[in-house]
Amino acid sequence: MDSERNEIEQHEVKHFSASGSNLNDYVSIPQFYTDRSVFITGGTGFVGKVLVEKLLRSCPGIKNIYLLIRPKRGQEAKARLNDLMNVPLFDTLRRERPNDLNKVIPIYGDITLEKLGISENDQALLCRTVSIVFHSAATVKFDEKLKLSVAINMLGTKRLVELCHRMMSLDALVHVSTAYCNCDRTEVSEVIYAPPYNPNDIISLVEWLPENMLDDLTPSLIGKRPNTYTFTKALAEHMLLNEAGNLPVAIVRPSIVLSSLNEPLPGWVDNYNGPTLNVVLQGTGLVKFVLLDKSKRADFIPVDVVANLMIVSAWKLATTSNKNLIVYNCIGGNENPIDWGNFLKLYGKILTKYNDAMNECRFFSTRQWSFQNGNVKELINSMNSDDQKRFNINLCKFSWDKYIENYVLGFRTYLLKQSIESLPQSRQKTRMLFWINIAVLCCYLCEGANGTTCAEPSDASDLTGILCPTNQTELECVTFSYRLDKTRVNTARGCSPKGFCNAPDIPFFEITSCYSCSEDLCNNAIQQNANVFTISLFILSLTLFFTKFFQ
């Protein structure tokens, strides 16, 4: 492993310096893409759709855009392409240059299959005509099984590289990774770091090991990384470094991708990934609390900026003599930072307590990284003023206030299908749900203050420690225990809640368990739960009635 790390460090020195282009021979980005054909994987995803639209609208001379599309839920690839072209994102193109939509051509395939599931004829077509490849296909589910995550994020990348080696005139391969693939580090430069395992060893392990054993082994394999997504993305980068050979490759690492900044619609979003689901649930009154550290920097990046950087990085690779692999950290936190606390204030809600809806994101919302983006800055400096405006990747001067406003209006419009005219009605409903929630909470606290007591631990060896000590919190001291299978046994003294726990170094999910001990583990809990359940049913009935009334 030491020799492998030395090899990687040598590659880091060799591969990662962006050089400026000769301005006397400057080729504009739209001019560069004229008469070129591109191949895109992941073109039906959030980033992929914006990339397709931007190429068509801002590079009108582009010849063809081939999209790898697989049948899904009984829907053929061509039908999926028609659905893609009918989303509001393409309204401007449909109105101004409708014939340009015919440049998008489906390529039937599947990223998880050998040779990407592409027919021999289509492979020959791609190898003969394509000069730019954008690889954004990935499974972005944090809780994805390791087997499927490896198949898509790693094997899919490996198969695409094999296809690219056969292309006759490839000028650029742009691979979309994630800024958090190295989240086990606090400082992340624009280099490929040595992975904990050889990617081919992980692929072999996944292929022969039974899935149940693989599931048991996954926590040990991913180590300090929080999920299989960041783990397989890191291995995919290293695999690219080893197998790209003389291919011109750029890796774009976006941070947390949110709605569009400006193009073609401010605030456009079409999925619930990242914090969007939690913001939507909280905004509709279904979720009251989320887990985050308000002081940590929230590294958001608008989706149209990601698409622009992909387009510009391919142009840069093809128009300069340096064909070495280069990495771009596509982040927003350095030039125009915003922390989670200000993000939530701009959204209009201050959230301080854990909720299950935020569980998948809590690793990222309670930590902070220092990302270097010198290559991106050099890339900006190599563009002329027209291209800088047309393909904006500079976040120094935009307003978070306006962006968050468009973000909220965007998910209302494009995800919840609610019109702007319904805002006053929605505010009225939100106020109603707020006071109903306060009423339920008051009832719960009143019931919890009746002097209930908890049973002593049945086995002191099971005790894992004391949560919420009295000198750090408003809760009385509560001790709890877990068995090895992570089931809670019982709790010790102190089940009279006086407020929310506020110990900064205590995991929130454990605090929630501590706070709920009077509800499910104390003496007299049955009667107490019956009272709370009756009140909750009554409040729920009122909620449903008034929600229906105000619609």
KEPA-912849 format. One record per atom (N, C-alpha, C): x, y, z. Coordinates in pm, whole numbers, plus 50000, padded with zeros to 5 digits. Example, Ala and Ser with C-alpha at 12.3 -4.5 7.8 and 13.67 -1.06 7.14 Angstrom:
! residues 2
513194943150780 512304955050780 513204967050780 512854977550708 513674989450714 512905000350787 
This chain:
! residues 551
500834987950000 500005000050000 500865012650000 502055012150070 502915023950073 503435027349934 503835016849858 504315019249722 503215024949634 501965020249659 500835025249581 500575039949613 500685043549740 500485057549778 501545066549713 502805061749709 503845069749646 503555071749498 503025061049436 502675062049294 501585072449273 500575072549363 499485082149351 500005096349371 500915098149469 501435111549493 502195116849371 502925107649302 503605111849180 502605116249074 501485108749063 500445112348968 499835125749003 499685128449137 499095141049178 499925152849127 501245151749138 502115162549093 502015164248942 501905153048873 501925153248727 500625157948667 499495154548728 498225155548659 497425168248686 497755175848788 496795185848829 497325200048827 497515205448709 497785219748696 497135224548567 496255234248582 495565239448464 496415250248401 496575249648271 497355259848200 496445268748119 496795281248110 495985290648033 496125288347883 495115292147807 495165290547662 495735303147599 496215301647477 496755312947401 495605321547351 495505333847402 494355342247369 494335346247221 495525345947156 495545349247013 494835338646929 494805326346979 494135315346909 492845311546980 492255320847050 491105317747135 489915312747052 489365301547096 488165295847035 487045296847138 485985304047106 484885305547201 484225292047225 483525290947335 482905278147370 481815274147272 480885283147235 479895279147133 480545275147001 481605282146963 482305278846839 482955265046849 483505261946966 484145248946986 483165237446967 481935239047017 480965228047011 480245227246875 480485236646787 479835236446656 480245223946577 479245216846523 479435204746442 480015193046521 479985193746653 480435182546736 479245174546786 479495161646807 478505152946870 479025148847007 478125148747106 478515145047242 477685133147288 478245125747382 477575114147442 477455116647591 476245114847645 475985117847786 475365105747854 475965101547966 475305091848054 474695099648170 473575094848221 472895102048328 472165114348278 471845114548149 471185126148090 469755128248135 469135117948195 467775119448246 467755123548393 468935125148454 469005129348593 468945144448607 469015149248730 468885163448761 469955171648689 471225168148709 472315175448644 472285173048494 472005160748453 472015157348311 471015165248229 469825167248282 468815175048210 469275189448187 469835195448291 470305209248279 471465210048180 472325199948181 473445199548086 472935198947942 471965190247915 471405188947780 470795202147734 469995208247821 469335220847785 470345231847758 471375232647840 472385243147824 473165241347694 473525229147661 474235226547536 473395230647415 472115227047418 471245230447305 471035245447292 470845252147405 470485266347402 471695275447378 472815272347442 473975281347435 475005277247331 474885265247278 475785260647172 474925256347053 474305265846985 473315262446882 473885254746764 475215255046746 475815247846635 476125233346664 475805228646785 476105214746820 475365205346726 475995194246691 475425185346590 474405175946650 474845166946739 473945157346803 474325155446949 473315152347030 473535148547169 472955134547187 473835124847209 473395111047230 473245108647380 472065103947420 471785101247561 471655086247584 472415081047680 472235067047721 470975066247806 469985058847761 468705057847831 468305043147840 467895038747957 467415025047974 465905025147995 465245014447956 463815013347989 463635013448140 462545019548187 462325020848331 460845019648361 460525010648454 459135008348496 458215006048376 458664997848282 457854994448167 457815004948059 458545015948077 458545026847979 459795025847892 459605025547762 460725024447669 461565037247669 462795035847619 463735047047620 463215059047543 462575056647428 462075067847348 460985075447421 460115068147492 459055074647570 459655082847684 460715077647745 461385085047852 462015097847798 462565097147677 463135109047616 462065119447587 460905115147540 459805124447515 459365131247644 459295123547754 458955129447883 460005139747925 461265136447901 462365145547935 462225158847862 461915158147735 461825170347653 460595178847687 459655173247762 458415180447792 458405187147929 459515186448003 459545193148134 459705208148113 459295216448212 459375231148197 460775236248166 461785228448200 463165232448175 463405235848028 462695229047938 462925230847794 461905240347730 461145247547810 460125256547754 460725267247662 461835273147703 462455283547621 462875278047485 463485266447485 463905260347359 462695256647273 461665251147336 460465247347260 459835259647194 459925270847262 459315283147211 460185289747103 461495289847122 462365297547033 463015289146922 463445276946954 464115268546854 463675254046870 462415251046842 461875237646868 462585226646790 463105229646672 463765219346592 465065214346656 465655222646743 466895218546808 466695206546901 465475204646949 465205193147036 465405179946962 465315180246830 465515168046751 466975163646747 467875172246795 469285168546801 469575158346912 468635156947006 468815147447116 468345133747071 469265124047072 468995110647017 469215100247127 468225091647153 468405081447257 469305070047211 470165065647300 470975053647280 470505043547385 469935032547340 469375022647431 470525015447502 470465015247635 471525008547710 471255008747858 472205003547935 472085002748081 473485002848139 473755012148228 475085014048284 475565001848361 474644993148406 475014981548487 475344969248403 475184969948271 475384958348184 476734958848114 477194947148069 478424946547992 478304955347868 479384962547836 479414971847724 478274981947731 477844984747857 476784994447884 475444990447822 475324977947780 474074973247719 473794979647584 474814985447521 474634992447392 474834982547277 473994983247178 474094974347063 475384976946985 475804967146905 477024968546826 476934980346730 475774981946668 475614993046572 475745006646641 475105007846758 475185020646830 476595023146883 477275012546926 478675014246968 479525019646853 479325013846735 480075018446618 479765033046586 478485036746600 478075050646575 478775060146671 478785056746799 479415065246899 480915066246876 481555055146848 483015055146828 483415063146704 482525063946609 482835070846484 482555085846490 481555089946570 481075103846561 481295112346686 481445106346802 481485113946928 482895119046957 482985131746999 484295137247039 484305142247183 483125143447246 483035147847386 482105138247460 482535133547579 481725124547661 481545130747799 480295131147846 479975135447983 479405123548058 480065119648165 479635107948243 479075112548377 477745113748384 477115117948511 476195107248568 476145095448504 475295084748556 475855079648688 475005078348788 475425073548920 474195070549003 474375062149103 473345061049205 473735070549317 472865079949348 473175090049450 472495087049582 471875075249593 471235071449719 472305068649823 472215075449936 473195073650042 473135059650103 471935053750107 471775040750171 471745029350071 472295031449952 472305021049849 473135009149895 472704997149857 473484985149885 474844986349815 475874981249879 477214982449822 477304975649686 476624964449669 476694957049543 476214965649426 475064972149442 474524980449334 475334993249317 475804998849427 476605011049420 477905008549344 478514996949366 479734993349292 479404991149145 478284984349118 477904981448979 477704994148898 477085004248958 476785016548884 477955026348888 478425029649007 479415040349021 480825036148979 481145023348993 482495018848960 482545011048829 481785000048822 481794991948700 481264999848581 480245008148604 479725016448496 480795025748441 481585031648532 482685040348489 483745032548413 484065020848462 485075012348396 484645008848253 483375005248236 482885001648102 482855013648009 482535025348064 482535037347980 483935040647932 484935039248019 486325041847980 486745032347869 486325019847878 486635010147772 486055014647638 484825019947642 484215024947519 484965037247467 485365046047557 486075058247516 487405055147449 488065044547493 489335040747431 489155036947284 487955033247247 487685029247108 487225040947021 486965052447082 486485063947004 487615070046923 487335072946798 488375076946703 488865091246725 488005099946774 488395114146784 487935120246915 488165113047025 487745118047156 488655129447200 488055140947231 488805152547278 488655154947428 487615149447490 487425151747633 486435141747691 486785136347807 485885128247889 485735135348022 484525139748054 484255146848179 483465137648271 484065134348385 483455125248482 482925133348601 481665131348636 481065138348750 481225129848875 481955134848972 482155127949099 481405135649207 481945136649326 481345144649433 482465150649518 482255162749567 483245169149653 483435161449782 482475152749817 482515145649944 483065131549931 483655128149815 484245114849803 485445113349896 486025124549938 487135124350034 486715130750166 485485127850208 484955134150329 485615128950456 486505119050443 487275114650559 488435124350587 488605134350500 489605144850519 488895158050547 489525166650623 488925179850648 489325189950542 490485188050480 490935196550371 491045188150244 490405192750138 490335184950014 490875193449899 491995189349843 492575196249728 492055190149598 492425196349488 491985191449357 492955180849305 493035170049380 493885158549347 493095145849372 493615134749321 493015121749350 493835115349461 493185112649573 493865106849688 493885091649679 494915085849739 495015071249742 493825065449817 493135055549760 491955049749825 492365039449929 491445035550017 491775025550119 491965011650061 491375008949943 491474995849880 491704997649730 492244987149670 492334986849525 490934985249468 490504994049376 489134993049322 488814979449262 489784973249194 489534960149134 489304949449239 489944950949355 489714941349464 488284942549517 487784954849528 486404956849574 485424951349471 485694953349343 484824947949238 484794932749246 485954926349263 486014911749275 485264907049399 485434914149510 484764910449634 483244910749617 482754921149553 481314922649532 480774911749440 481574907249346 481104897449249 480974883449308 481834879749405 481774865949454 481194864649594 481154875349671 480664874249808 479144874749812 478474865849887 477004866549900 476574880149953 475404884749910 474984898349942 474784900450091 474284890250162 474074892050306 475404893750379 476424886450336 477754888150397 478344901750359 478074905950236 478564918950190 477934930250271 476654928950303 475974939050385 476604939950523 476944928350581 477584928350713 478974934550709 479644932850596 481014937650583 481094952450545 479994957950493 480004971650439 480504982150538 480014982550664 480504992950756 482014992650775 482614980750777 484064979850792 484784984650667 484194981750551 484834985650425 484835000850405 483695007250431 483615021650403 484355029950507 484635024050624 485465030850723 484875043850771 485635054850758 485205067850809 484195074850718 484005069550599 483005075550510 481615071650558 480625080450538 479305077950598 478415068450519 478745065750393 477835057850310 478575051950191 477875042950120 478465036350004 478655045949887 477865056549882 477965066149771 479335072749768 479745078849880 481045085649884 482185075649869 482005063549922 483035053149914 483295048949770 482235045549697 482415040849559 482825052149465 482405064449494 482825075749412 484345078049425 484885076449545 486325077849565 487085067049488 486595054749494 487245043849423 487145045749271 486025051149224 485845053449081 486865063649029 487165073949108 488175083749067 489545077149050 489895068849146 491195062149140 491265052649021 490145046048993 490085036948879 490265044648748 489675056448740 489865065048623 491335068548604 491995072048712 493405075648705 494245064248651 493915051948692 494685040348651 494385035948508 493125037348464 492705031048339 492475040948225 492505053848254 492275063548147 493415063648045 494625060548091 495745060447998 495975074147938 495945074847804 496185087647736 494895095147704 493785090847762 492525097847738 492565111647805 492015121947741 491905135147805 490715135247902 490995135648032 489955133848134 489925145648230 488725150348261 488505160148367 487485154348464 487725156548593 486795152148697 486185164548761 484875165348761 484155176448823 483515171248951 483835177749063 483325173449194 482365183949251 481075182649227 480125192049288 479935189249437 479605199649512 479235197649652 477745194349658 476955201249740 475525198349752 474785205949641 474245198649545 473635204849427 472195208549457 471885221449442 470525226349463 469965231949332 468885239049341 468155244049224 469005253749142 468525256749022 469275265348931 469365279648983 470485286048951 470695299948990 469965309448894 470185307448766 469585316348666 468985309048546 469625298348502 469295292748372 468695278748380 467775276348288 467035286348210 465905292548291 465655286648411 464615291648502 465215292948641 465165304548704 465645305648842 464855296348935 465575288649015 464925280049114 464435266749062 464785262948938 464275250148886 464905238448959 464065229049003 464505216849070 463475206049041 463945193649026 462995182948992 463175170449077 463935171349188 464095159649274 464195163849419 464085153949507 464095156449652 465435152849715 466485152049637 467785148249691 468355159249780 469365155249862 470025164949948 469065170650052 469185183550084 468335189550186 466945193150135 466695191550004 465415196149949 464235189050013 464335175750030 463225168350091 462915173650230 463945176250309 463735181050445 463135195150447 463585203650354 463015217050346 461555216450305 461225207650209 459835206250165 458965200950278 459435190550347 458635184650455 458435194750568 459485202250600 459355212150706 458435223550662 458575227450536 457755238450486 456285235050479 455975222150460 454575217950455 454055213850593 454875215050696 454425212150831 454505197550871 455055188950784 455115174650815 456305171150902 457335179450901 458535177150980 458825189851060 459105188151188 459315199751275 460775202251309 461605191851306 462975193351351 463925186451255 465115192051240 466175185751162 467475186751239 468445178451200 469735178151266 470755185851184 471385195751245 472445203151178 473215211251281 474355216251239 475145225451319 475085238951249 474405248451311 474155261251245 475435269051215 476525265751284 477765273251263 478595267851147 478275255951099 479065249850992 478655255450856 479635256150768 479385261450634 478565251550552 477535256450488 476715248150399 477225250250257 477845240150201 478485241750070 477525237849959 476695247349917 475725245049810 476315249649676 475845243249570 476215247549436 474985246649346 474605257249276 473455256649186 473705246949070 472665240049028 472815229548927 473275235248793 472865247348758 473305252948629 474785256548630 475335259548748 476775262048758 477545249048737 477015237948789 477645224848767 477675221548618 476535223348551 476465220548407 477425229448329 477505242148366 478425251248298 479875246848314 480235242648436 481615238348460 481935225748379 480985216648365 481205204848283 481485208648138 480685217748085 480845222147946 482195229147926 482535237948020 483765245848008 484995236948026 484925227148118 486085218548141 486395210048018 485365205547945 485595198147820 486255207147716 485775219447705 486365229247613 487835231547646 488125232947775 489505235647818 490425224047783 489985211747807 490785200047775 491125199447627 490115202047544 490275200247400 491045211347332 491095223047393 491715234547325 493085238147381 493625229847470 494975232147521 495825219747495 497115221547497 498015210447469 498155200947587 497865205747708 497985197247827 496775188147837 496965175147815 495875165447819 495875157247947 496655161448047 496695154048173 495385155148248 495075144648321 493845144348401 493855156048499 492715162848508 492605174548596 491305173648676 491345178448800 490205177848891 489725191948921 488405193748921 487785206648956 486835204549074 487145210649188 486205210649300 485145221349274 483945216849242 482855225949206 482075229449332 482545239749401 482005243049533 481625257849538 480745261249632 480315275049645 480765281749772 481375274149863 481645279149996 482825288250011 483755288049917 484965296249932 484725310949899 484165313449780 483995327149734 482775333949795 481735326149824 480485332049871 479865322849977 480475322150096 480045312250195 478715315650262 478015305250303 476815306650384 476785294850481 476455297350608 476375286250703 474945281250712 474785269550776 473455263450784 472475272350859 472975279750961 472085288551035 471495299450948 472325305950868 471825316550780 470955310950669 471295298950621 470445292550520 469025290750573 468915286150698 467595283750755 466875296750788 467625306950828 466985319950852 466425325650723 467195324350616 466705329150487 465485321350444 465475308550474 464305300450441 463125304350528 463395309150649 462305314050732 462005305550853 462785295050877 462555286250991 463875283851061 463875284351193 465065280851269 464825267051329 465675257451287 465475243551327 466675239251410 466425232951526 467535229751614 467565215451664 466595207251634 466565193951693 466475183351585 466965171551619 467025160651521 465665155551481 465545151451353 464355144351305 464805133951205 464075122851198 464475111851111 464635116050966 463885125850921 463955129950781 465325135350743 466115139650841 467435145350812 468535135250835 468215122950870 469215113250912 470285111050807 469875109850681 470835106950575 471785118550552 471365130650580 472185142550551 472975147250672 472765141350790 473325147350911 474855147050912 475465136950846 476925136750840 477455149450775 476755154450674 477225166050598 476755179250658 475635179050731 475105191550787 475665194650925 476505185750979 477115188251109 478635189151101 479165189250979 480605190150959 480925200850855 482205203650844 482645213850750 483965209550688 484125212250559 485345208850488 485945221250424 487255220750406 487945231450334 488315226150196 487585230450095 487825226049958 488675236349884 489715231649818 490525240349733 489955240449592 489945251949526 489405252749390 490245261649300 491565260349313 492465268249230 492315265249082 492045252449048 491875249048906 490655255948846 489585257048925 488395264048876 488695278748852 489445284948942 489805299148925 490645301148799 491595291948775 492395293048653 491525291148529 490545282348540 489635280048428 488845292748396 488365299548500 487635312048480 488515322348410 489765323348454 490685333248396 491035330148250 490875317548209 491205313948071 490065316747974 488895320648026 487735323547942 487675338547911 487185341947793 486975356147764 485705360947833 485455373947829 484345379647906 482995374547857 482845372547727 481565367447674 481285353347725 482295344647720 482105331047768 481885330647919 482525339847992 482315340348137 480865343748170 480255352348089 478855355848112 477935344548065 478245338747951 477375328647891 477445315347967 478625312148021 478815299548095 479355302948234 478515308848316 478935313948446 479315302648541 480545302948592 480965293648697 481595301248814 481335314248819 481885322848923 480775326749020 480925322749146 479875325149246 480215336449342 481165345049303 481605355449396 480525365749429 479675369049332 478845380949347 477345378349356 476905365949356 475455364049357 474905364849499 473605367549510 472945369849639 472285357049689 472665352749811 472035341049870 470565343849901 470235356149940 468845359449971 467935356549852 468335361449736 467525359449616 467535344849574 468685338249590 468785324249549 467875315349634 467885317249767 467045309049854 465565311849827 465235324549798 463845327749763 463425320049638 464275320049535 463955312549413 463925297549437 464795292849526 464835278649561 463505274149622 463005281849718 461735278449783 460585279349683 460535290149606 459485291449505 459605280449399 460845276249372 461065265849273 460515252449315 460785248249439 460255235049477 458745235649497 458205247349532 456745248549536 456145246749396 456785252949298 456245252849162 456485239649091 457745234449097 458125223149013 458015209649083 458055209549216 457915196949289 456515195249347 456025205549415 454715204749480 453575208949389 453915214549272 452915218849173 451935229049232 452465238249314 451645248649374 451965262049308 450945269549278 451135282449212 451565293149312 452165303849261 452575314949347 451365321449413 450215321249344 449005327549397 448515320649524 448955308149548 448465300849666 449305303549790 450305312549782 451175315149896 450435320050020 449515330050011 448795334350131 448035323050198 447405314650118 446665303250172 447615293450242 448785291150183 449755282050242 450295287550374 450515300750380 450995306650505 449955304950616 448685306450581 447625304750679 447615290350731 447785280850640 447795266750679 449015263750768 450175269750733 451385267450811 451235272850952 450625284750967 450395290351101 449495281251183 448465275851118 447555266951188 448285254451237 449115248351148 449855236351186 450855239451297 451435251551296 452375255251401 451705255251538 450515261551548 449855262351678 449315248751721 448905240551627 448485226951663 449675219151719 450835220751658 452025213951706 452395218651847 452275231851872 452555237052006 451595230952108 450315229652070 449325223952161 449665209552196 450045201652097 450415187652122 451645187052212 452635195552185 453845195552265 453555199252410 452685209052432 452315212952569 451645201352642 450725194552574 450055182952634 451075172352672 452035170052584 453045159852609 453905163552730 454325176252737 455165180552849 454415180052980 453125183752976 452315183053098 452205168653147 451975159353057 451885145353095 453225140453148 454345145353087 455655140653128 456075145953262 455395156153314 455795162353442 455025156653559 454405145053543 453575139453650 454375131253750 455705131853745 456515125153845 456735110553816 456735106153692 456975092253660 458415088753690 458665076253718 460015071553749 460375060153658 461675058253635 462145047953543 462715036153620 462685024653556 463275012753615 464795013753612 465455007153707 466905006753707 467374997253598 468594998853546 469104989953444 469154975553494 468804966253405 468794952253445 470194946553447 471114952353374 472454946953366 473424958553350 474214961053454 475104972553450 476124971653337 476454959253296 477434957753189 476894962653055 475554963853045 474954968652922 475014983852910 475314990353022 475235004953023 476295011152933 475905020152847 476865026752758 477235040552806 476575045852906 476975058952955 475805067452995 476115079353035 475105088853079 474945099652974 473705101752933 473395112352837 472835124452910 472995135852851 472365148152898 472685151153044 473935152553084 474265155753223 473655169053264 473315170153393 472555181753441 473325194853426 474645194353422 475395206853410 475475211853266 474915204053170 474975208353030 473605209952967 472565206753037 471275206052971 470145209353065 468965210953010 467775213553089 467045200853125 467525189353075 466925176653113 467595171353238 466805164653322 467425157753433 468295146453380 469265142253461 470215132153419 469485119253380 469775114253264 469135102053214 470205092253170 470135080153221 471055069653180 470295059453099 470885054852989 470195044852909 471195033852873 470685022652826 471565011652790 471085005052663 472034999352590 471734991952469 472404978152478 471744968352422 472414955552405 473244955952277 473994945152252 474864945052135 474084946052005 472804941552006 472014942351884 471354956051870 471774965551954 471334979551948 469894981751993 469274971952059 467954974152115 468104979952254 467254989352288 467364995952419 466794986852526 467474985852639 467014977352748 466084985152840 466564995452900 465755003652991 466555016253023 466005024453110 466725036653148 466775037853299 467615046853346 467725049153489 466905061353527 467365068853624 466565079253686 466325091053592 465375099553628 465265112653568 464405113653445 463165109053448 462325109553328 461405121553325 461645131553404 460785143453401 461415153953310 460925155353189 461555164853096 461295179253137 462325187353133 462185201553162 462425210153038 462785203952929 463075211452808 463855202952711 464305208852605 465045201252506 466515200352546 467095188752521 468495186752551 469345195252458 470415201152511 471205210452431 472695208052448 473065195552479 474485192352494 475135191352357 476125199752326 476635200552188 477385188152143 477945180452235 478775169052194 478025155852198 476715156352218 475925144152226 475215141852094 475295129752036 474555127151911 473065129151931 472405135751839 471005139651855 470085127651861 470425116951787 469515105651790 469495099251926 470595100152000 470615094852136 469845104152230 469925117052206 469155126452287 467665123952272 467225121252150 465825118352127 465375106252206 466215095952209 465895084152289 465785087852436 466725096152479 466715100652618 465435108252650 465035117152561 463885125552585 462595117452587 462555106252512 461315098752501 461175088052608 462085087752705 462025076752802 460735077252883 460225089252913 458985090152990 457795085252910 457985084152779 456875080352693 456735065252683 457875058052686 457745043852658 458465034652754 459225039952854 460005031052937 459765032653087 459075043153130 458905045653272 457705038253330 457675037553464 456465032753531 455315042153499 454115037153499 452905044853465 452885049153319 453785043553237 453875047953098 452635044153020 451995033053056 450825028552979 449705038752990 449405043253113 448355053153131 448735066353065 450005069953080 450455082553021 450325082152870 450765071052809 450675069852664 449225070052618 448335063952698 446915063952661 446365078152658 446745086252759 446275100052762 446815108052642 448115106552617 448715113852506 448135109252374 447885095952362 447345090552237 445945096152211 445125097152317 443775102552300 443825117152255 444665124952321 444805139052284 445335140252142 446315131752106 446905132451973 445885129351865 445015119351892 443975116051794 443045127951773 442685134651883 441805146251873 442485157351792 443755160051824 444485170551752 444645166751605 444915153851578 445065149451439 443775151551361 442645148651425 441355150751358 441155165451323 441495174251419 441395188651391 442315192651277 443535187051278 444495190351173 443955186751036 443455174451023 442935169850894 441745178350850 440875182050947 439705190050914 440105203750862 440995210550938 441365224150900 442235224250774 443095213850759 443895213050637 442995212050515 441965203650525 441025202250414 440245215150394 439885221750504 439075233950497 439825245150426 441155246050453 441925257150397 442465254450258 442245242750202 442725239750067 441915247449964 
